[in-house]
Amino acid sequence: MGRANKVVLAYSGGVDTSVCIPYLIHEWGVKEVITLAADLGQGDELAPIQAKALRCGAVESLVIDGQAEFVRDYAFRAIQANALYENRYPLSTALARPLIAKMLVEAAEKYGADAVAHGCTGKGNDQVRFDISIMALNPELKVLAPAREWKMSREETIAYGEKFGVESPVKKSSPYSIDRNLLGRSIEAGPLEDPMTEAPEEVYLLTEAIANTPDEPEYVDIYFEQGIPVGLNGQILEGVELIERLNAIAGKHGVGRIDMIENRVVGIKSREIYEAPALLALIDAHRDLESLTLTADVTHYKNTVEEIYSQLIYRGLWYSPLKESLDAFILKTQERVTGMVRMKFFKGTAKPAGRQSDYSIYDPDLATYGMEDQFDHKAAEGFIYIWGLPTKVWAQKLRG
Ligand code: ARG
C-alpha cells in the first residue's frame, strides 16, 4: 500500500517539484500524479511547464489562470487591511499560498484524488501555509510533502530525477531562491545569507536603482471604492491590469524594495529581499484615504487589527475563524473608504501628495486658522480641565 492512490501536486516546473513526481510514484507508491501549475503572474511560460510534467510521469498536467482571483480575493483584501508583516513585508508571496491550496483542493475533489502534495522543505513558511490551508478546506485530504522527508542534497536530487527522465537544469543554477508572482518577487539565500552583505543590483528585476530613475517626479491618481483600488489616472481598470500598470510606474521610480530580517513561523530568522512596487504604493495610498474618511477611534483600533491580520496571513491562517471574523470588521470599516489619492513617485519614494473623497470627514471650517474658523476655542478649556484632572491630582500628591 502506498501513501496515497491519486495525488494532485502543486507544480512549478522547477527541479524539486519535478523530482516529486517520480518520487511520489516510485518511493511512496502513488499510482497517479496530477500536476497543477497555478498562473499567478509569475511570468513563466506555462506551455513548456505543462509538457514537462507529463515527461516526468504525470498522468495529467493542469494549468490554471488564477490571476484575477488572486488580485480580487487575496491582494485587495490585504490592501484593505494595510497588511504588512513586521511593519514592512506586504505578504506578496504569502498571499499566493492559500489560493494555490484552494486550487489543489478543488482539483483533488474534481479528480477524486485522496491526497495533495507540494514541494516545500521543512524549513520554510510555505509548508505551514499549504498544509493548514488544505486541512481547513478539506480535512479529509492527506497532504504529502516529499521534499520535507527526502534527505537528498541538491546534487542527489538532480541525479535522482535524471534516473526518471527529469532534465537537469540547463543553466548554472542561480545562488538565490526566488519566488515571483504578479505582486512581486522574494529573493533569499546565496550571498544574502550574510546580513551585512548588501543585495547586489542583479537581484532586482521589477525596480530600478535610484541612479537610473527619472529626474522628474510622476503623479498618479489612484481611485478606491470601499477600500478596493479601481482605477488610475482617470481610467477605471480591472485588478490585474491595475497592478501591472502600477508595478511598471512604481518600479521605474525605484519604489518597492525591501531588505529585511524576518521572523519565520518555524522560529528561524531569515534575510529576505522583496520587490513589491504596486502593492506597497497601494497600501500607502489606501492608508492615506482612510486617514481622510475614518474616525480617529476606528483608525486606531483598526491598526491593532491590521497587526494581527498580517500575522495570520504570514502564519498560514488565511482560512481560519479568527481571520474570517476580522474580515467582517475590516469590511465594515471600508464602507466609506471611497475616493482618490494622488501619489507622487520620485527617486525611490511613493508619497501621498493629495487626497479627496465624497465621504471626507476632514472639515476645513474646523481645521482652519483663518477667519472662517468654526471651532469653539472656549470649549477647549473645560475639556483640558477634566482630561488633565487625574494627572494634576497625581502630581499634587507627589509634591506632598
Ligand atoms: N519569506 C517570504 C514569506 O515567507 C518569502 C518566502 C519565499 N521566498 C523565496 N525567496 N523563495 O512569505
Boltz pocket constraint, residues with backbone or C-beta under 6 A from the ligand:
constraints:
  - pocket:
      binder: B
      contacts: [[A, 91], [A, 93], [A, 94], [A, 125], [A, 126], [A, 177], [A, 178], [A, 179], [A, 186], [A, 187], [A, 188], [A, 272], [A, 314]]
      max_distance: 6.0
